[in-house]
Amino acid sequence: MIFNFLIASVFCINCSIGSVSKEIQDKNSVKNDYDIVVDANGTGNYTTVQAALNSVALSKTTETKIFIKNGIYKEKLEVVLNQNNVTLIGESKEKVLLTYDDYASKSNGAGGTIGTSGSASFIITGNDFKARNITFENSSGPVGQAVAVRIDGDKVVFENCSFLGFQDTLYPRDDTSRQYYKNCYIEGTTDFIFGGSTVVFDQCEIFAKKGGSYITAANTPQSNAYGFVFLNCKLTTNSGDSSYYLGRPWRNYARTVFLKCEMGPHIKPAGWHNWGKPEAESTTFYAEYLSTGIGGNTSARVKWSHQLSSEQFKKDYAVKTVLRGWKPVLK
């Protein structure tokens, strides 16, 4: 009896030692796989994401990998100009939340407001930025324009990320910026994807929340051949039938294309709106190719929009072509 008890005790001690050993190995593995570890609970190199970003030298030509452990990080974040080749990897998209609650009409303390650009929870100005398995949020609620992420840098990649907000959730801003989103979720109300960048949304879910009316508001410059390109995306909603337009032109040369996308019943039969600017009907380029779903019926689309041919799709809309020779690399 005593002998059996001793054996069982030794077994339990070995199990406990093995468990602790595995935990240490897992922690060491994380530290070895990444340059920096962020953990709000204090087990990493930093407890805040901005502190980790601040530690990255400017003008680096090699990648800096920052691993963010599960947690809610309420911070107003920025990857500054020339802070290049930064990669953020979350432990879990569902449990890594980067959030802040500024909004455009908020006072700037000097008699004005912080404005739409200043409302962004996360601003990315450095080039070659990547993010994976992270949720980005503007948590201010339905208070008007309130940006979750603003992107000015070039060659930016988001993979398996979520973008949460209401009006003006995602702001791909700079005219020279190229961006690629793969398997992402983007939600909002009015104009919740807007800006002047060249962007490919590949296999993303675009969720139009109740209370809005326009999905996109591109302000593509006349000199750019492409604006927003949605490829194999799914347009979903909790709004009513025929409540949303696919887009309206913030700038008269706005370019937005939906390619092989599944559209819910919230998409209006007309599809597109001219924002009260009749002249934009001859300068914008709004197009679709093989839209499906109830909202993908194109028979009543506005006459100034386009339906692409298979030849146009094959010739003009390869990802590398849209992104002007840049081919995003996913890891």
C-alpha positions in Angstrom: 0.0 0.0 0.0 2.8 2.4 1.0 4.8 1.4 -1.9 2.0 2.1 -4.3 1.5 5.5 -2.8 5.1 6.3 -3.2 5.0 5.3 -6.9 1.9 7.4 -7.5 3.6 10.4 -5.7 6.7 10.1 -7.9 4.5 9.8 -11.0 2.6 13.0 -10.0 5.8 14.9 -9.3 7.2 13.9 -12.7 4.0 15.0 -14.4 4.2 18.3 -12.6 7.9 18.8 -13.6 7.1 17.8 -17.1 4.2 20.3 -17.3 6.4 23.1 -16.0 9.2 22.1 -18.4 6.8 22.2 -21.3 5.5 25.6 -20.3 9.1 26.9 -20.1 9.9 25.4 -23.5 6.8 27.0 -25.0 7.8 30.4 -23.6 11.3 30.0 -24.9 9.9 29.0 -28.3 7.8 32.2 -28.5 10.9 34.3 -27.6 13.1 32.5 -30.1 10.5 32.8 -33.0 10.0 36.5 -32.5 12.2 39.6 -32.0 9.8 41.1 -29.4 7.0 39.7 -27.3 4.2 41.9 -25.9 2.1 40.7 -23.0 -0.2 42.8 -20.9 0.4 40.4 -18.0 4.1 41.1 -17.9 5.7 37.9 -19.2 7.0 39.5 -22.5 9.5 42.2 -23.3 6.8 44.9 -23.1 3.3 45.3 -21.6 2.1 47.7 -24.4 2.2 47.5 -28.1 3.4 51.1 -28.5 6.4 50.5 -26.3 7.3 47.6 -28.5 6.9 49.7 -31.6 9.0 52.5 -30.1 11.9 50.1 -29.6 12.1 49.4 -33.4 14.9 51.4 -35.1 14.0 53.6 -38.1 15.0 52.7 -41.6 15.6 49.0 -40.8 15.9 46.8 -43.9 15.2 43.5 -42.1 11.9 42.4 -40.6 11.1 42.9 -37.0 8.6 40.3 -35.7 6.5 41.4 -32.8 4.3 38.7 -31.1 1.3 40.0 -29.2 -0.2 37.7 -26.6 -3.9 37.5 -26.0 -5.3 40.5 -24.3 -7.1 43.9 -24.7 -4.7 46.7 -25.5 -6.3 50.1 -25.3 -3.8 52.3 -26.9 -3.6 54.9 -29.6 -0.9 53.4 -31.9 1.4 54.5 -34.6 4.0 53.0 -36.8 5.8 56.2 -37.8 7.4 57.3 -41.1 10.5 55.2 -42.0 9.7 52.6 -39.3 9.7 49.9 -42.0 9.5 46.1 -42.1 7.4 45.8 -38.9 5.3 42.6 -38.6 2.7 42.2 -35.8 1.5 38.6 -35.1 -1.3 38.1 -32.7 -1.7 34.9 -30.6 -5.3 34.8 -31.7 -7.5 37.0 -33.8 -10.4 36.6 -31.5 -8.4 37.4 -28.3 -5.9 40.0 -29.4 -7.7 43.4 -29.5 -6.0 46.7 -30.3 -8.6 49.4 -29.5 -9.1 53.1 -28.9 -12.1 55.4 -28.8 -11.2 58.7 -30.5 -13.7 60.3 -33.0 -13.5 63.1 -35.6 -15.6 65.7 -33.7 -13.6 65.2 -30.5 -12.0 68.5 -29.2 -8.3 68.9 -29.9 -7.9 71.2 -27.0 -7.1 74.2 -29.1 -10.6 75.2 -30.2 -10.9 72.7 -33.1 -11.4 69.0 -33.5 -9.1 66.1 -34.1 -10.7 65.4 -37.5 -11.2 62.1 -39.4 -7.5 61.4 -39.9 -6.7 62.2 -36.3 -9.4 59.8 -35.0 -7.6 56.7 -36.1 -6.9 54.1 -33.4 -3.9 52.8 -35.3 -1.9 54.8 -37.9 0.6 53.1 -40.2 3.0 55.3 -42.0 6.0 53.0 -42.3 6.4 50.8 -45.4 6.3 47.0 -45.7 4.1 46.6 -42.6 2.4 43.3 -42.0 -0.3 42.1 -39.5 -1.7 38.7 -38.8 -4.3 37.3 -36.4 -5.3 40.7 -34.8 -8.5 42.6 -34.3 -8.3 46.4 -34.7 -11.1 48.5 -33.3 -12.4 52.0 -32.9 -14.7 51.6 -29.9 -16.2 55.1 -29.8 -19.5 53.8 -31.2 -22.0 55.4 -33.7 -20.7 59.0 -33.1 -19.9 59.9 -36.7 -16.5 59.5 -38.4 -14.2 57.3 -36.3 -11.3 55.4 -37.9 -10.0 52.1 -36.6 -7.0 51.9 -38.9 -5.4 54.5 -41.2 -2.8 53.4 -43.6 -0.3 55.8 -45.4 2.6 53.4 -45.9 3.3 51.4 -49.0 3.3 47.6 -49.4 1.1 46.8 -46.4 -0.4 43.3 -45.8 -3.2 42.2 -43.4 -4.0 38.5 -43.1 -6.7 37.0 -41.0 -7.5 40.3 -39.2 -10.7 42.0 -38.2 -11.5 45.7 -38.4 -14.4 46.9 -36.2 -16.2 50.2 -36.1 -19.1 52.2 -37.5 -18.6 55.2 -39.9 -15.2 55.3 -41.6 -13.8 52.1 -40.1 -10.9 51.5 -42.5 -9.0 54.3 -44.1 -6.4 53.3 -46.8 -5.5 56.9 -47.2 -2.3 57.7 -49.2 -2.6 57.9 -53.0 0.8 56.0 -53.4 0.0 53.3 -51.0 -0.5 49.6 -52.1 -2.3 47.3 -49.7 -3.4 43.6 -49.6 -6.0 42.1 -47.3 -6.4 38.3 -47.2 -9.2 36.5 -45.3 -10.1 39.6 -43.3 -13.3 40.8 -41.7 -14.3 44.4 -42.1 -17.4 46.0 -40.6 -19.0 49.4 -40.4 -21.8 51.7 -41.5 -21.5 54.6 -43.8 -18.3 54.8 -46.1 -16.6 52.2 -43.8 -14.0 51.5 -46.4 -12.8 54.8 -47.9 -9.6 56.5 -49.2 -7.3 57.0 -52.1 -5.0 54.0 -51.9 -4.8 51.0 -54.3 -6.1 48.0 -52.4 -6.9 44.3 -53.0 -9.4 42.7 -50.7 -9.0 38.9 -51.3 -11.5 36.5 -49.8 -12.7 39.0 -47.2 -16.0 39.4 -45.4 -17.5 42.9 -45.7 -20.2 43.3 -43.1 -22.5 46.2 -43.5 -24.1 47.1 -40.1 -27.6 48.4 -39.5 -27.7 52.2 -39.7 -25.5 52.8 -42.8 -26.0 53.2 -46.5 -22.7 53.1 -48.4 -19.9 50.4 -48.2 -17.1 52.3 -50.0 -16.1 55.9 -50.7 -13.0 55.9 -52.8 -11.1 59.1 -53.7 -8.8 57.5 -56.2 -6.6 60.1 -58.0 -7.0 60.4 -61.7 -3.5 59.2 -62.2 -4.1 55.8 -60.6 -5.4 52.9 -62.7 -6.9 51.1 -59.7 -8.6 52.0 -56.5 -10.4 49.3 -54.4 -10.6 45.8 -55.8 -12.7 43.2 -54.0 -11.9 39.6 -55.1 -13.9 36.6 -54.1 -15.4 38.5 -51.2 -18.6 38.0 -49.3 -20.9 41.0 -48.5 -22.9 40.3 -45.4 -25.2 42.4 -43.2 -27.6 42.7 -40.3 -29.3 45.6 -42.1 -32.5 45.6 -44.2 -33.0 44.6 -47.8 -31.9 47.1 -50.4 -30.3 49.4 -47.7 -26.7 49.7 -49.0 -25.0 51.0 -52.1 -21.7 49.4 -53.1 -20.1 52.8 -53.3 -20.1 56.5 -53.9 -17.3 58.8 -55.2 -15.5 60.8 -52.6 -13.4 62.1 -55.5 -14.8 62.2 -59.0 -12.3 59.6 -60.4 -13.1 57.0 -57.8 -12.4 53.4 -58.9 -14.0 50.4 -57.2 -14.5 46.9 -58.6 -16.2 43.8 -57.2 -14.9 40.6 -58.8 -16.7 37.2 -58.3 -18.2 38.5 -55.0 -21.3 37.1 -53.2 -23.7 39.9 -52.3 -26.5 39.8 -49.7 -29.9 41.3 -50.1 -28.8 44.6 -48.5 -27.3 45.7 -51.8 -29.5 48.1 -53.7 -30.5 47.0 -57.2 -28.9 50.3 -58.6 -25.6 49.3 -57.0 -23.9 52.7 -57.1 -24.6 56.3 -56.1 -23.1 59.5 -57.6 -23.1 61.4 -54.3 -25.1 64.2 -55.9 -22.3 64.9 -58.5 -23.7 64.1 -62.0 -20.3 64.9 -63.5 -18.8 61.9 -61.6 -20.9 59.5 -63.6 -18.5 60.0 -66.6 -15.3 60.0 -64.6 -15.7 57.2 -62.0 -15.0 53.5 -62.8 -17.4 51.3 -60.9 -17.6 47.7 -62.2 -18.5 44.1 -61.4 -17.6 40.7 -62.7 -19.8 37.6 -62.0 -21.5 39.0 -58.9 -23.7 36.4 -57.2 -26.3 36.3 -54.4 -29.5 38.2 -54.1 -27.7 41.5 -54.2 -25.6 40.4 -57.1 -28.4 40.8 -59.6 -27.0 43.4 -61.9 -29.9 43.9 -64.3 -31.0 47.2 -62.6 -27.5 48.7 -62.0 -27.0 52.3 -62.9 -26.2 52.7 -66.6 -22.9 54.4 -65.9 -21.4 51.4 -64.1 -19.7 48.5 -65.9 -19.9 44.8 -66.2 -16.5 43.3 -67.1 -15.9 40.7 -69.6 -13.9 37.5 -68.9 -11.1 38.9 -71.1 -10.9 42.1 -69.0 -10.9 40.2 -65.8 -8.0 37.9 -66.9 -6.0 40.7 -68.5 -6.4 43.6 -66.0 -7.1 42.1 -62.6 -4.3 39.8 -61.6 -3.2 40.9 -58.1 0.3 41.8 -59.2 -1.1 43.9 -62.0 -3.4 45.8 -59.7 -0.6 46.4 -57.2 1.8 47.8 -59.9 4.2 44.9 -59.9 4.2 44.2 -56.2 3.4 40.6 -55.2 2.5 40.3 -51.5 4.2 37.6 -49.6 2.2 35.8 -46.9 3.9 33.6 -44.2 
